[in-house]
């Protein structure tokens, strides 16, 4: 019932910035919390940031202070602004929505941080 589409990934040098976007189908995104996860090759998928329907945010310690999650409910879009990127940020980034008992995932967008 829900489709999530990420965009904005690419190649960036260390210290650079990117903004990822996640567009959700329908118009119900405003009443649910949304998350960004990432997964590097050979590693477990990990939670990066989350934002509630009221705008309260939480971040993984590894990205706190460098990454900001936000939402525009009118556009059914969640953003992940990433600054001061490090090589260890290299991963496929996924948008996630939990509508219990279902988990909805986008197909991911690749972020590569390298010189």
C-alpha positions as CSV (number, residue, x, y, z in Angstrom):
1,X,0.0,0.0,0.0
2,X,3.0,2.3,0.5
3,X,5.8,3.0,-1.9
4,X,9.0,4.8,-0.8
5,X,11.4,6.3,-3.3
6,X,14.8,7.6,-2.3
7,X,17.0,10.0,-4.3
8,X,20.0,12.3,-3.9
9,X,22.8,9.8,-3.5
10,X,26.1,10.1,-5.3
11,X,29.9,10.4,-5.1
12,X,31.2,13.1,-2.7
13,X,34.6,13.9,-1.3
14,X,35.3,13.7,2.4
15,X,34.0,16.8,4.1
16,X,31.3,17.3,1.5
17,X,27.5,17.4,1.7
18,X,24.5,15.7,0.2
19,X,20.8,15.9,0.7
20,X,18.8,12.7,0.4
21,X,15.0,12.7,-0.3
22,X,12.4,10.1,0.3
23,X,9.0,10.5,-1.3
24,X,6.1,8.4,-0.1
25,X,3.0,7.5,-2.0
26,X,-0.4,8.6,-0.8
27,X,-1.0,11.3,1.7
28,X,-0.8,9.5,5.1
29,X,2.8,10.0,5.7
30,X,2.1,12.9,8.0
31,X,0.7,10.7,10.8
32,X,3.6,8.2,11.0
33,X,7.2,8.3,12.1
34,X,9.8,7.9,9.4
35,X,13.4,6.6,9.5
36,X,16.6,6.6,7.5
37,X,18.8,3.4,7.6
38,X,22.0,2.6,5.9
39,X,23.9,-0.5,5.0
40,X,27.5,-0.8,4.0
41,X,28.8,-3.9,2.1
42,X,29.2,-6.8,4.5
43,X,27.6,-5.0,7.4
44,X,24.3,-5.0,9.1
45,X,21.7,-2.4,8.2
46,X,21.7,0.3,10.9
47,X,19.4,3.1,11.9
48,X,20.7,6.6,11.1
49,X,17.9,8.9,12.0
50,X,14.2,9.1,12.8
51,X,11.5,11.7,12.9
52,X,8.1,11.5,14.5
53,X,4.9,12.8,13.1
54,X,5.3,15.9,15.3
55,X,8.9,16.5,14.2
56,X,10.8,15.1,17.1
57,X,14.1,13.7,15.9
58,X,16.7,11.1,17.0
59,X,20.1,10.3,15.6
60,X,22.7,7.6,15.8
61,X,25.8,8.6,17.7
62,X,28.0,8.1,14.6
63,X,26.1,10.9,12.7
64,X,24.9,13.2,15.5
65,X,25.9,16.8,14.7
66,X,26.6,16.1,11.1
67,X,23.2,14.9,9.8
68,X,19.7,16.4,10.0
69,X,16.4,14.7,9.3
70,X,13.4,16.7,8.4
71,X,10.0,16.3,6.8
72,X,7.6,18.2,4.5
73,X,4.2,16.7,5.0
74,X,2.7,18.7,2.2
75,X,5.1,17.0,-0.2
76,X,5.0,13.6,1.5
77,X,8.8,13.9,1.7
78,X,11.4,13.2,4.3
79,X,14.9,14.6,3.9
80,X,18.4,13.7,5.2
81,X,20.8,16.5,5.1
82,X,24.4,15.2,5.4
83,X,27.3,17.4,6.1
84,X,31.0,16.8,6.9
85,X,30.8,13.4,5.3
86,X,33.3,10.8,6.1
87,X,34.4,7.6,4.2
88,X,32.7,5.5,6.9
89,X,29.4,7.1,5.8
90,X,29.6,5.2,2.5
91,X,26.5,3.0,2.3
92,X,23.2,2.4,0.6
93,X,20.7,4.6,2.4
94,X,17.1,3.4,2.8
95,X,13.9,5.2,3.8
96,X,11.8,3.2,6.2
97,X,8.2,3.4,7.4
98,X,6.6,1.2,10.1
99,X,2.9,0.6,9.9
100,X,2.5,-2.3,12.3
101,X,2.8,-5.1,11.6
102,X,4.3,-4.1,8.2
103,X,7.7,-2.6,7.4
104,X,8.0,-0.6,4.2
105,X,11.4,0.1,2.6
106,X,12.6,2.0,-0.4
107,X,15.0,0.5,-2.9
108,X,17.9,2.7,-1.5
109,X,20.2,5.3,-2.8
110,X,24.0,4.9,-2.8
111,X,26.2,7.4,-1.1
112,X,30.0,7.1,-1.7
113,X,32.4,9.3,0.2
114,X,35.9,9.0,-1.3
115,X,38.8,11.0,-2.5
